Amino acid sequence: MKKITLVLFIVFSQTIFSATKITETEKLVATCKVWGFLKYYHPEVAGGKTNWDNQLLEKLPKIEKAQTKEEFSLILENWIDDLGPIKEIAPIAVPKDVKFFDKNFDLNWINSNKLFSKKLSKKLKFIEENRFQGEQFYVDGKEHVENVYLINERYENPNFSDKNSKLRMIFMYWNLVEYFFPYKYLMSEKWDVALQETLPEVIKSTNGEDFYMAMKKMASKIDDTHTEFFIYPNASSPRRIRRYFPADGKIIDEKIVVTEILGDSVAQANDIKVGDVITKINDKSIKQIISENRDLICASNDAAYLDKLVKEVLISHTDNVRVEFLKNGKYETKDMIWLDYHESHRNEFKKGAQKVKQKFKLLDNNIGYVDMGIIKSKNVPAMIEALKSTKAIVFDMRNYPRETWEEISKFLNAKEKGFAIYTRPDYTYPGRFVWDGETKSGSENKENYKGKVIVLLNEKSVSQSEWTAMCFQTAGNTTIIGSQTAGADGNVSQFDFDGFHTLFSGIGVYYPDGRETQRIGIVPDIEVKPTIKGIQEGKDEVLDRALAFIETGK
């Protein structure tokens, strides 16, 4: 009796297992991955011989009806067969001088996906081994130092009442990141999970605003400070008014501290001064605002997130804004009228902002100072002449430099040194990257600068700032002072669609020994962060610490 019961149990279990229905999200995730894989790997598709978007729209209704993994796999198998035979060319020769970077590369899902039949997995593996080797039809990198750009894509808005039209857009975007974003392996959340979480929201959306908000949340999971997601206004989400607080600020201790007045007369009318502390906007605490926006803003690290967030917080989509200040230990609420950009930033309101900044200058105690955000290549010879005899030069890079790294590094370095190496997409094996190239700084120069080199950095130091700091570090007598940088290095790839514009870091940037800068940023030798008290007292605490280090060596 026991044997009969056991046999019946096994048969029953197998029947239940084989008949188990698969969920819509499971099917769509798998379809997205197969569609993207074939887009960049199958000779008929990657070479542009078939309308791949239309084929997706034709197959999605059939996929929706599939109830079991057997039915689902068969649809995909037939789809592949319909594309025609693939010429067997394996093994594909790899040049001896190519060194692969494989941290992003993972096609294990071809064999491990529980929805795939063995036959389907075998077909996909054959395609990988005999993949397209010509010029990709949908992506290009030749004219952009190999970081990816789109070509021959359909850029129009999806039909927001058509589920499959919306799926086409998310499939395209997800696979673009999957195969060509160099730092995918550094995301906090796996990109597969981001797809699983976003698909239901995209399907549920009924208008452009909801659809693109779901896409924006997905983009925020890239964890790349370069990444933005701008939604263009349309009939379903018209352009909203933009009103600006008349000052800039910085988030410190979950409060916004005013750091610069942008509209003098507006600020005076509301008694707003540098050092003022904002604790609430429209009755929401800054702490609450920080928490609520984390899935809407893409940043490599928390320092960059807070810097991006403050720009959003100081913009309103209504004229009237309720702001709570903390002054002299007391809370004070003001109902303010914020103005639009053209009014609040007009020159008559910006007397304080019109002060001419010096590109370089000599500070007390024979210390040089260079503002890397405004000095240009044509100014470098004069800077060198004025500061070559100083005991130290402070290069303030809490800004975005103007490509002066080469001229300045020749002044700082005694000899040529490599400071950055790169990973670039391999368009013959999408998803894989290759180590390619090294950039060197300096040149043979016995008359190089002998004093201390100080570089000031903070969260506003992004991309070229970080790359230039890497360059200046090769001088050998360089000290980095400040706080965590934005952690986004590498040329930017931009993608412009009818409904949105987005971008991400396009190539990987590393120190010559392979150390990462993405998300980490340039690590300071001496960490210093501005304080509320210091800003209120008009101090530049980062610069002050640099000057102290120059004098004391510690």
DRENGUBA-866573 format. One record per residue (C-alpha): x, y, z; residue in three letters. Coordinates in steps of 0.05 Angstrom, whole numbers, padded with zeros to 5 digits, always signed. Layout:
# residues N
XYZALA...
This chain:
# residues 554
+00000+00000+00000MET+00057+00047+00018LYS+00090+00035-00050LYS+00025+00050-00087ILE+00016+00114-00047THR+00087+00135-00063LEU+00079+00122-00137VAL+00013+00160-00139LEU+00046+00219-00102PHE+00103+00222-00152ILE+00056+00219-00211VAL+00011+00272-00180PHE+00071+00317-00165SER+00098+00311-00236GLN+00030+00327-00265THR+00023+00388-00221ILE+00094+00412-00238PHE+00086+00404-00313SER+00020+00440-00312ALA+00043+00497-00268THR+00026+00563-00300LYS+00080+00616-00310ILE+00068+00688-00291THR+00063+00746-00339GLU+00125+00779-00308THR+00166+00716-00316GLU+00147+00710-00389LYS+00161+00783-00404LEU+00228+00783-00368VAL+00250+00723-00408ALA+00222+00752-00473THR+00258+00817-00461CYS+00324+00781-00452LYS+00316+00736-00513VAL+00292+00795-00556TRP+00353+00837-00536GLY+00401+00780-00544PHE+00377+00766-00615LEU+00378+00840-00630LYS+00453+00844-00620TYR+00473+00772-00635TYR+00431+00741-00690HIS+00460+00757-00760PRO+00392+00771-00790GLU+00373+00819-00735VAL+00439+00852-00714ALA+00454+00864-00787GLY+00388+00901-00797GLY+00355+00852-00845LYS+00290+00848-00807THR+00244+00897-00772ASN+00257+00874-00701TRP+00208+00921-00667ASP+00151+00897-00710ASN+00168+00825-00698GLN+00165+00837-00623LEU+00096+00869-00630LEU+00073+00809-00671GLU+00098+00757-00621LYS+00076+00789-00556LEU+00002+00770-00564PRO+00022+00697-00574LYS+00069+00700-00514ILE+00013+00729-00472GLU-00030+00667-00487LYS+00024+00617-00468ALA+00005+00582-00404GLN+00063+00535-00392THR+00138+00537-00402LYS+00131+00487-00459GLU+00083+00532-00497GLU+00127+00592-00483PHE+00191+00559-00505SER+00159+00534-00569LEU+00139+00605-00589ILE+00210+00629-00580LEU+00239+00568-00616GLU+00194+00579-00676ASN+00211+00653-00676TRP+00285+00637-00681ILE+00273+00585-00735ASP+00232+00635-00776ASP+00293+00681-00778LEU+00328+00630-00822GLY+00391+00587-00815PRO+00455+00614-00785ILE+00521+00600-00817LYS+00567+00562-00770GLU+00631+00601-00761ILE+00653+00579-00691ALA+00704+00582-00662PRO+00711+00657-00672ILE+00783+00678-00668ALA+00803+00728-00614VAL+00862+00774-00627PRO+00921+00757-00583LYS+00928+00828-00556ASP+00856+00833-00532VAL+00845+00830-00457LYS+00772+00821-00438PHE+00737+00854-00380PHE+00682+00805-00360ASP+00651+00833-00297LYS+00591+00857-00336ASN+00586+00796-00380PHE+00535+00742-00362ASP+00497+00699-00411LEU+00487+00642-00361ASN+00412+00655-00365TRP+00412+00620-00432ILE+00421+00553-00397ASN+00392+00569-00328SER+00325+00601-00343ASN+00272+00555-00316LYS+00223+00575-00371LEU+00269+00551-00427PHE+00267+00482-00458SER+00334+00448-00470LYS+00321+00457-00545LYS+00312+00533-00537LEU+00375+00539-00494SER+00414+00500-00546LYS+00390+00546-00602LYS+00409+00608-00563LEU+00478+00580-00546LYS+00490+00564-00619PHE+00474+00636-00637ILE+00523+00662-00585GLU+00578+00618-00613GLU+00562+00639-00684ASN+00543+00711-00670ARG+00541+00769-00718PHE+00610+00797-00733GLN+00594+00857-00777GLY+00576+00929-00760GLU+00518+00931-00711GLN+00454+00960-00741PHE+00424+00989-00678TYR+00485+01015-00640VAL+00550+01050-00659ASP+00612+01069-00622GLY+00664+01084-00676LYS+00656+01160-00673GLU+00649+01164-00597HIS+00713+01131-00569VAL+00672+01067-00570GLU+00619+01088-00519ASN+00551+01068-00546VAL+00504+01111-00587TYR+00438+01091-00619LEU+00426+01087-00693ILE+00366+01062-00733ASN+00322+01060-00671GLU+00249+01081-00669ARG+00246+01144-00627TYR+00172+01159-00624GLU+00130+01156-00561ASN+00095+01090-00548PRO+00020+01085-00551ASN+00004+01090-00477PHE-00062+01052-00485SER-00025+00994-00519ASP+00012+00949-00470LYS+00057+00919-00523ASN+00077+00987-00550SER+00100+01006-00480LYS+00136+00939-00472LEU+00176+00953-00535ARG+00204+01016-00504MET+00224+00985-00438ILE+00254+00924-00473PHE+00297+00970-00516MET+00321+01012-00457TYR+00335+00953-00411TRP+00377+00917-00463ASN+00416+00980-00480LEU+00439+00983-00407VAL+00446+00907-00402GLU+00496+00903-00459TYR+00531+00971-00462PHE+00533+01004-00393PHE+00605+00993-00368PRO+00589+00995-00294TYR+00529+00948-00292LYS+00566+00902-00244TYR+00570+00958-00193LEU+00495+00970-00187MET+00466+00961-00117SER+00408+00922-00145GLU+00415+00871-00201LYS+00391+00897-00268TRP+00347+00836-00276ASP+00310+00854-00212VAL+00300+00925-00237ALA+00265+00897-00298LEU+00221+00851-00256GLN+00200+00910-00212GLU+00188+00959-00269THR+00148+00915-00317LEU+00083+00915-00275PRO+00087+00991-00267GLU+00097+01001-00342VAL+00038+00956-00358ILE-00006+00991-00307LYS+00010+01061-00334SER-00045+01093-00376THR-00012+01159-00396ASN+00056+01188-00412GLY+00067+01217-00342GLU+00058+01149-00307ASP+00096+01111-00360PHE+00157+01155-00360TYR+00156+01160-00284MET+00162+01084-00282ALA+00220+01088-00332MET+00253+01143-00291LYS+00251+01101-00229LYS+00282+01044-00268MET+00338+01090-00293ALA+00353+01112-00221SER+00374+01040-00206LYS+00434+01048-00251ILE+00471+01083-00194ASP+00509+01130-00240ASP+00514+01204-00226THR+00520+01218-00301HIS+00451+01188-00311THR+00393+01236-00318GLU+00323+01222-00344PHE+00288+01283-00372PHE+00215+01274-00390ILE+00192+01317-00448TYR+00123+01349-00441PRO+00067+01322-00485ASN-00008+01324-00489ALA-00016+01277-00430SER+00038+01310-00388SER+00043+01384-00408PRO+00101+01428-00388ARG+00096+01450-00315ARG+00117+01519-00292ILE+00184+01525-00257ARG+00195+01572-00199ARG+00262+01581-00164TYR+00286+01596-00094PHE+00331+01658-00100PRO+00393+01622-00073ALA+00433+01559-00078ASP+00444+01512-00020GLY+00476+01449+00007LYS+00445+01393+00048ILE+00481+01384+00115ILE+00453+01344+00173ASP+00386+01335+00137GLU+00377+01410+00129LYS+00389+01457+00071ILE+00440+01511+00084VAL+00440+01572+00039VAL+00509+01577+00006THR+00500+01629-00048GLU+00450+01684-00064ILE+00427+01681-00136LEU+00374+01735-00135GLY+00396+01793-00090ASP+00332+01835-00089SER+00286+01774-00080VAL+00331+01748-00025ALA+00332+01816+00010GLN+00257+01822+00006ALA+00251+01756+00043ASN+00311+01768+00090ASP+00349+01708+00063ILE+00424+01707+00075LYS+00482+01658+00065VAL+00482+01610+00124GLY+00406+01609+00133ASP+00380+01540+00149VAL+00318+01511+00115ILE+00283+01455+00154THR+00218+01447+00115LYS+00189+01462+00047ILE+00113+01460+00040ASN+00108+01428+00109ASP+00154+01370+00090LYS+00219+01362+00129SER+00283+01359+00089ILE+00294+01290+00120LYS+00227+01267+00091GLN+00243+01297+00023ILE+00310+01261+00023ILE+00275+01195+00036SER+00219+01205-00014GLU+00263+01221-00075ASN+00314+01165-00072ARG+00280+01125-00128ASP+00273+01186-00173LEU+00345+01211-00175ILE+00403+01171-00202CYS+00469+01180-00166ALA+00532+01139-00155SER+00535+01153-00081ASN+00499+01191-00026ASP+00541+01254-00032ALA+00522+01261-00105ALA+00449+01244-00090TYR+00443+01300-00040LEU+00476+01349-00088ASP+00428+01330-00143LYS+00369+01331-00095LEU+00380+01402-00070VAL+00374+01428-00142LYS+00306+01394-00147GLU+00283+01417-00078VAL+00297+01490-00094LEU+00251+01488-00155ILE+00176+01492-00147SER+00119+01480-00195HIS+00075+01531-00160THR+00086+01606-00147ASP+00073+01602-00073ASN+00119+01561-00029VAL+00118+01553+00046ARG+00188+01551+00075VAL+00209+01538+00147GLU+00275+01568+00170PHE+00315+01556+00233LEU+00346+01622+00255LYS+00379+01635+00322ASN+00350+01572+00350GLY+00279+01589+00331LYS+00235+01563+00275TYR+00205+01614+00228GLU+00157+01599+00171THR+00150+01644+00110LYS+00100+01640+00053ASP+00144+01660-00005MET+00132+01676-00077ILE+00186+01642-00119TRP+00198+01670-00189LEU+00212+01638-00256ASP+00282+01630-00282TYR+00282+01691-00328HIS+00260+01737-00271GLU+00297+01710-00211SER+00363+01702-00248HIS+00361+01767-00287ARG+00425+01809-00278ASN+00389+01863-00237GLU+00376+01810-00184PHE+00447+01781-00185LYS+00492+01837-00161LYS+00528+01791-00114GLY+00538+01738-00167ALA+00570+01788-00215GLN+00636+01790-00177LYS+00692+01771-00224VAL+00728+01709-00201LYS+00803+01704-00209GLN+00829+01647-00251LYS+00891+01643-00207PHE+00922+01685-00152LYS+00976+01688-00100LEU+00952+01677-00029LEU+00989+01695+00035ASP+01052+01657+00054ASN+01073+01646-00019ASN+01016+01597-00035ILE+00984+01595-00104GLY+00911+01584-00118TYR+00879+01562-00184VAL+00804+01560-00198ASP+00800+01500-00245MET+00728+01516-00263GLY+00746+01580-00301ILE+00819+01576-00321ILE+00828+01559-00395LYS+00887+01531-00434SER+00906+01600-00459LYS+00913+01623-00386ASN+00959+01566-00364VAL+01026+01598-00387PRO+01011+01661-00346ALA+00990+01618-00287MET+01055+01579-00289ILE+01097+01642-00293GLU+01061+01674-00234ALA+01060+01612-00189LEU+01122+01571-00207LYS+01162+01597-00148SER+01109+01584-00095THR+01117+01533-00040LYS+01049+01503-00056ALA+00992+01509-00107ILE+00920+01495-00089VAL+00880+01470-00149PHE+00807+01481-00132ASP+00769+01427-00170MET+00702+01433-00134ARG+00675+01449-00202ASN+00682+01425-00275TYR+00751+01438-00307PRO+00760+01465-00377ARG+00806+01411-00405GLU+00871+01442-00380THR+00898+01377-00352TRP+00951+01366-00405GLU+00985+01433-00401GLU+00983+01435-00325ILE+01007+01363-00317SER+01069+01379-00359LYS+01084+01434-00309PHE+01073+01389-00249LEU+01108+01325-00271ASN+01182+01309-00279ALA+01166+01254-00329LYS+01109+01222-00367GLU+01064+01176-00326LYS+01001+01137-00340GLY+00942+01155-00298PHE+00879+01123-00328ALA+00861+01059-00366ILE+00793+01043-00397TYR+00742+00990-00413THR+00702+00997-00477ARG+00644+00956-00506PRO+00662+00898-00552ASP+00612+00906-00608TYR+00630+00837-00636THR+00611+00805-00569TYR+00558+00850-00538PRO+00558+00851-00462GLY+00632+00840-00460ARG+00681+00897-00452PHE+00755+00901-00468VAL+00812+00936-00434TRP+00834+00988-00483ASP+00882+01047-00479GLY+00919+01087-00427GLU+00923+01162-00419THR+00988+01192-00395LYS+01003+01257-00361SER+01065+01301-00360GLY+01129+01298-00400SER+01204+01298-00388GLU+01213+01363-00350ASN+01271+01376-00302LYS+01241+01445-00288GLU+01176+01415-00263ASN+01141+01446-00203TYR+01175+01426-00137LYS+01125+01452-00087GLY+01065+01417-00056LYS+01006+01403-00101VAL+00938+01407-00066ILE+00873+01387-00101VAL+00807+01406-00070LEU+00748+01361-00086LEU+00676+01350-00064ASN+00610+01322-00090GLU+00609+01373-00146LYS+00673+01342-00174SER+00646+01297-00228VAL+00674+01262-00289SER+00727+01307-00318GLN+00741+01335-00248SER+00754+01264-00223GLU+00794+01245-00284TRP+00837+01308-00278THR+00848+01294-00204ALA+00874+01225-00224MET+00921+01260-00272CYS+00948+01309-00220PHE+00959+01252-00171GLN+01016+01227-00214THR+01058+01288-00195ALA+01081+01250-00133GLY+01074+01308-00085ASN+00998+01313-00090THR+00949+01313-00032THR+00874+01308-00043ILE+00834+01347+00008ILE+00758+01350+00014GLY+00702+01299+00011SER+00674+01244-00032GLN+00667+01261-00105THR+00608+01245-00151ALA+00636+01177-00171GLY+00619+01181-00246ALA+00678+01175-00293ASP+00679+01161-00367GLY+00652+01193-00431ASN+00577+01202-00431VAL+00529+01167-00479SER+00465+01205-00493GLN+00399+01180-00519PHE+00346+01227-00545ASP+00275+01202-00556PHE+00209+01237-00570ASP+00186+01226-00499GLY+00250+01229-00459PHE+00324+01243-00459HIS+00372+01202-00418THR+00447+01187-00413LEU+00497+01144-00376PHE+00573+01136-00369SER+00595+01103-00433GLY+00664+01075-00419ILE+00697+01050-00356GLY+00753+01090-00324VAL+00803+01060-00276TYR+00871+01074-00245TYR+00928+01039-00281PRO+00928+00985-00227ASP+00854+00971-00240GLY+00825+01008-00180ARG+00755+01034-00192GLU+00732+01106-00189THR+00658+01094-00206GLN+00613+01103-00145ARG+00674+01109-00100ILE+00700+01173-00130GLY+00769+01201-00116ILE+00785+01184-00044VAL+00813+01244-00006PRO+00877+01239+00033ASP+00848+01287+00083ILE+00772+01288+00090GLU+00740+01355+00106VAL+00666+01372+00099LYS+00635+01442+00107PRO+00594+01452+00170THR+00532+01496+00181ILE+00572+01537+00230LYS+00629+01547+00182GLY+00583+01570+00125ILE+00548+01618+00173GLN+00615+01647+00192GLU+00634+01656+00119GLY+00690+01605+00121LYS+00715+01559+00067ASP+00734+01502+00114GLU+00762+01458+00059VAL+00809+01512+00035LEU+00827+01530+00106ASP+00846+01458+00120ARG+00889+01457+00057ALA+00926+01520+00079LEU+00938+01490+00148ALA+00965+01426+00117PHE+01013+01465+00073ILE+01042+01500+00134GLU+01044+01441+00182THR+01049+01380+00137GLY+00991+01348+00174LYS
